[in-house]
Amino acid sequence: MRRLLPLLASLTAFAVAPSHAQTALPDLRGTDVPGGREGATNAAEASTQANPAQSDVYALRRTLNSAEAEDGSTGLGTNGQVAPVRPFSDRIASVDRAVPLSESLVDDSVFGGDTTFDRPSGIRLGSFTFTPQITLATGWTDNTARSSSGTAGALYRISPDFALTSNWSRHEFGASLRGSYTGYPENTDDNDGNVSAAADLRLDLNDVTQIDTGVSYTYTREEDGSAESTASGADHVQTFTADLGATRAVGLVAATAFVGLDRSVYTSDDDIDSGRDNTLYSANLRLDMDTGSVFTPFVEGSLLLRRFDEACSDSLCEKRDANGYQLRGGLSIASGPKVTGNIGLGWRIEDIEDDRLDALSGLVVDGSLVWSPSRLTTVTAGLGTNFVATDIDTSSGSIIYSGDLRVAHAFSDRLVAETGVGYSYRTYEGVSIEEKTLTGFGGVTFALTRNTALIVDYTHRRFDSSEDGSDYTENAIEAGLRFRH
């Protein structure tokens, strides 16, 4: 974790440095009120006529930062790695770009899940808007190590969050840099950190042709109780992703071709390289049918190649390079301001080179949903499937199925409450290992000033494994201040 401290310290200093306020688009956790605070006042007057009791609660802006979009169901950190709860609006950002070449699927009236009294104005940098934010929190947990042998103790957390969004009339660029460092004064060996960075660029060549590209990096830690951490001692996980694609409408069909690269690197506290290091290459083709109705069908096919850095990645010298494919079909949903989302179902197989290992194959289910029952309440749901490589002897890998449900409600422009539950199930091919994670979350945000908010959160996590001595539970409560510009 020492390597993360200089980075997080510099991010923190940058976030709190004085900066000149300029009119700009607000952060996606705020709302769209074109023209900055002056435009917000006009919007407030209009909404007062509709509902005087909630005159200062606004909707999301249409141009969301796609670099912050949530992939699958990872918002409550139930995908096998230790990760913080993601902002509520990340799910909305993922749904917003679900259909190629379409206008925004998320209606302007959808509540974004955050206080709007302190909505950020951002800093205008040419044709971009830079939005800095930092949260400083302290609290207590009954399991600092998140393991069966963990003990109780106090904690503190530093969480910087930066976003950069283009203000172009055509094309779109978004970038995001987030991180957090959690310290336990009484159990410093359990100190933990994570970092995520992403950038996406969309080029609108004309009305029927679009090019998309993106890159991302994440650093997280493997769950201490997971079989991967126990078997290999590789606690630290770094992932690098890159993709490039083009979409073109041909009649009623939009065809998207794209290639992707996903690289995973695993290390231990002793910086020992892991035999799990691998790169997954993919070539994909997707067809979306423009039916003009609420439901838009799509089909997608992918060719997959997984290559390991080492020819033999375990004690049995099993050659784990694999070739495979994935087929998936589903529907995109756009029902006005109330319901938007997408759902996909398919099958994936990775045929491993070593005949001693079975193919890693299974059902693929993924989706995201945004439901707006009222202008003050938003419900989001997500499903995700993740195929993960391993170097556990006789195992071909693992499949993680995850899902979550989250609800946010605005009592006023200053006070917002959120609650959610997430669940993940991990099964290993070739060995009898199963892992289940249940997460419950509740939080309240109260805007104190135009730039400062008080945040109070409670998290419950329960990890159950078929491996003896790995189960644990954690209850944590935190309170802190969020500063943003």
N, C-alpha and C positions, 0 to 999 in steps of 0.2 A: 504493500500500500504506500510505502514511502515515495515510490516513483510518481504517484498521483498527486501528492501534496503540493509540489511546486506548480503544477498545472492548475489545480483548483484554486490555489492562493492567487495566482495571477488573474484567473477568471473573476474571482471575487473582487479584487482591487479594481479591475476594469469596470465591473458592473456598478460599483458604488461611486465611481469617479464623477465629479460634477460635469454636467453636459447641458448645452443650451437647448431648451424645449423648442420644438418646431412642429408645425402642423403636419400630420401624417396619418396614414391608415392605422387603426388600432390593432393590437395583438389579437390573434385568433381566439384567445380565451376571453376577449372582450366582445365587442360588437361592431357591426358596420354602421358607422355614421359618417358618410362622406363629408369631407371638409373639416375634420377634426372636431374639437369641442364646440365650435360655433355651429357646425352642422348637427352635432348631437343635441344642442339646445332646440333646434328646429324640429328634430325628430321627436324630442321629448314633448314639445307642444302638441304635435300631431297625435302622439300616443295618449296624451292626457285627455283628448276629446273622446278617445275610444274607451279608456279605462283610467279615470282620475286617480284611483287608488294605487296604481302601479305605473306612474308616468315616466319613471326613469329606468325601466328595464327594456333593453334593446336586443335586437337579434344579432346573429353573426353576420359578418360581411361575406360577400359572395366569394371574394378571392382569398381562399385559405392557403396556408403554407403547406404544400404537399410534402415537404421534407419532414414535417412533424406528424404525418399520417401514421396511424397504428396499423401494423401488419398482422392480420389474423386476430387472435385473442391473446394479447400479452399485457393488457392494461393493468391487471392486478398482480403481475409478476408470478404467474402460475405456469411457466413454461420450462421448469427444471433449473433455472438460474436465479440468483439473488438479484432482484431488480426493483426499483421504486415504483410506486403507483403512478401511472402516466396521467397527464392532464385529461380531463373529461373530453375536451374538444378534439383530441387526437383521433377519436373514432369518427367524429363528424368529418374531419378532413379526409379520412380514407374513403368514406361513402361519397364525398363530393366529386371525386374523380373516378367513380366506378365504371362509367360508360364512356368509351372513347368518343371524341369529337362532339360530345353533348354539352349543353349548357350545364351550369351547376345544378346538381340534383337536390341540394339542400336549400330549402326556401329561406328567404330573408327573415321570416318570422320565427324561426327555430331558436329557442333559447340555448346559449352556448355553454351553460353550466358554471358560470363564474360571476362574481360581483362586477357591476358596471359603473358604480360610483367612482372607482379607482381605475377605470379602464385606461390602458396605456396609450399615450399619443405617439410614442416612438420618437426617433431622431431621424430627420430627413437627411440622407446621404445621396445627393444627386437624384437619380431616379429610383432609389431604394429607400425602404424604411427599416431602420435598425431598432429592435425592441429588446432592451436589456432588463433582466429580472434576477433577483436573488432572494432566497428564503433562508433565514437563520432560525433554527428550532432547537429545542431541548426537550427531554422527556425521560421516560423510564420503560424498560422492558424486563420481562421475567426470563428471558433467554437470549443473552447477548451473542452467543455463538450460533444460534439457530441449529442446535444439535441436541442429541439425547443427553449430553453431559453439560449443556449450557447452564449458566447461572444468571441470577438477576443483577441488574445494575442500571445506573443512569446512562444517558446518551446525549450527544449533541450532533446536529446535522447541518452541513453547509451545502446549499443546492443552487448553483448559478444556472441560468437558462437564458440563452441568447437566440434571437430569431432575426433573419434578414429576408425581406420580401420585396419583390420588384413592384413598381407602380407603372408598368408599361401598358399601353393600350392594346398591344398584341404581344404574344409570347408570355412566358411566365417563368420566373426564377425564385426558388426558395431555398434557404439554408437554415440549419438549426444546429446548435451546440449546447448540450446539456451535460451536467455532471452532478454528482453528490459525493460527499465524504461524511461517513458516520464514525464518530469516535465514542469509545466506551472508557471513561477515565479509570474505572476500577478493573477493567479487563482489556488492556490495550492490545493484546494479541488478537482480539476479535474485531479490531478496527477494519472498516470496509469502505470501498469506493467503487464508483462506476462512471463511465463516460460514454456518451453517444454523440455522433456527429453525422450529418447527412446534408446532401445538396441535390436538388432536382431542377432540371431545365426542360421546359416545353416550348417547342418552336412551331408556330402556326404558319405553315408555308402558304396555305390557302384554305378555303372553306372545307375542303374534303381531304386535306393532307396534313398530318401532324407528326412531329418527331419528338420522342421523349427519351431522356437519359438521366441517370442518377447514380450517385455513389454514396456509400455510408460506411461508418466504422463504429463498432461497439466494444466496450470492455466490461465484462461482468465476472462474477464468481460463481462456480458450480455450487449447488446445494451441498452442504457438508455431509448430509445423510444419504446422498445419492450414490448409487453403485459406481458411477463414473469416478467420483471423487475418492471413494474408498478403494477401488481397485487400482487406479493409476496414480493417485496422489496429484493429479492435474487439477488444481483448484481455479486457475485463472483462464478465462476464455476470451479470445479476441476474434472478432468476425469482420471481414471486409467483403463488401458486396458492390457490384457494378452491373449496370444493365443499359442497353441501348435498343430502341425500337422505333418503328414507324407505323402509322395508321393511315389508311386511305379508304374512303367510302366509295363503294362501287354499287350504284343503285341503292337497294335497301339494305345492303350488307356493308359493315365496316370491318375490314381485314387488318389485323395487327400482327406484325412479325417482329420478334425481339429476341435478343441473346442476353444471357446473364452469366455472372461469375459469382460464386459464393465461396470464400476461403475461411477456414476455421483453424485457429492456432491455439494450442493448449500448453500451459506451463505450470510448474509448481512453485512453491515459495522459494525453492532452491534454484530456480531458473533452469530446471532440467527439461529438455525437450521431450515431447510426448509422441508416441507412435500414432496418435489419433490425427495429427495434422493432415489436412486434406483440402482439396479444392473441387468444388462441384461446378461443372459447366453445363449450360442448358441452351437449347434452341427451341423456340416456341412459336406457335401460330394460333391466333384466336380469331373467331368470327362472331360478330355481334349483329343480330337482326333488328333493324329499325321497324318495329311494328306500329309505332305511333300510339301504343296503348300503355297501360300501367306496367305490364310485364314485358321485359325485353329479353329474349333467350340468347344464350351464347354457348359456344363449344370451344374447347381449347385442347391442343395436343402439344406434348413436350418430349424432346429427346434429351437424355441425361447421361453424363459421363462423370464419375467420381474417381479422382486419382489421389492416392496417398503419397506423402513425401518419401516415406520409407517403404521398401518393397515388402518387408515383414514387420508388422506393427505390434506383434504380441509374442509371448513365449513359445507358442506353437508354430511360429513362422507361417501364419495364414495370410495369403495374398488377398487383400481386401479391395483392390480396384474393382469397380463395377460399371456396367452399362445398363441403361434402363429407359423407361418411358413413363409418362403420366398422361392420362386422358381424363378430361373433366368437362362437365356441362352444368348449366344452371340458368338462373334468372336474375336480372337486375330489376329493381322495384322502384317506381317513381309515382307515388300517389299524392301529388300536390304537396301542401305544406305539412301533411300529417305523417306519412310513412315513406321512408326512402331506405334503400339498402340493396344487398345482393346476397345470393346464396349459391354455392357450387358443390357438386358431388361428383366423385370420380374414383379412379383406381391408380395406384402407383406401384411400380416394381423396379428394384435395383438388383440385377443379376450379378452376383459376386463371382470373381474369377476363380477363387478357390472352391473346388468341388466339395470340400468338407463343410462349407457354410451354405445354409439355405438362402434363397433370395430374400431380401428385405422388401416385403410387399404388404400392402394394406389399403383400406378405404381412406379416401381423402375427402374431408368435409371442411368447408370454410365459408365464412360469411360475416357480414356486418349489417346492423340494422339501426336506424335512427327513427324513433317514434316521438312525435310532439303532440301529446294529448291536450296541452294548453300552451299558451304563450309564455307561461312561467315554469313549465315542467317539461323535461326531456328525458326520454328513456333510451338507452343504447344497449345493444346486445352484440356479442361476437362469438364466433366459432373459429377454431384454427387447428391445423394438423402440421406437425413438424417431424421430418425424418432425420435422425441424428446418427452419425457414424460412431463407432466404438472400437476399442481394442481389447475388450473383455474376451478371454478365450472361449471359443465355440459359439460366440454370439455374433450375429450379422449386423446388429445395430438396434436402435430403439425407435419407437413411434410415440409421439406425444400428442394426445388429443386434449384440447383445452376449450373452455367456454366461460363466459362471464355475462353478468347482467348488472347495469348501473343506472341509477336514477338521480337526477339533480333537480332541485326546486329552488326558485327565487322567492323569498318572503318579501324582499324589497330590493332596491338597487344596491343596498349595502350588505344584506344578509342572504347567504346562500348555503344550503345544506345538501350533502351528497351521501349516498349509501350504495353499496354494491357487494356482490358475492362472485367469486371465481372458483373454478375447479379444473384440475388437470389430471389426466391419467396417462402414465407412461408404462409401456410394455416392451420387453426385450425379446427379440427373435432368437431362438436357439437356447436360451437359458430361462429358468423359471424365476424371473425378477419382475415385480410390479411395484410402482410407486404412485401414490395419490397425494395430491396437495389441495387443501381447501383453504380459501382466503376470504375473510369478511372484512369490510372496510366501511367506516363512517367518518364524516368530517363536516366541519362548519367553518365558513369563511365570513369574516365581518370586516368591511372596509372602514378603517379609522380615519384616513385622510384620502386625498386624491392620488396619493402614491404609495400608501401603506395599508396593509391589511393584516388582521390577526387571524391565524389559522390554527385550529385544534383538530387533531385526527386520532382515531383509534383503529388499530389493525389486529386482527386475530388470524393466525396461521396454524394449520395442522398438517403435518407431514407423516404419512403412513407408508411403510415399505415392507415388502415380504422378507427382507433381510433383517435378521435379528439385531437388536440394539441400535436401529437407525431412526425409529419413530421419535417425534418431538412435537411440542406445541409452543407457540409464542403469543404473548399478549403485549402490545406496545401502545403507549399513549404519548403524543407529542403536542407541543404548543410552540408557536413561533410567529415571527413577523416576516411578511413578504414585501419587498420593496421593488417597484418597477416604474419605468418612465414612459 
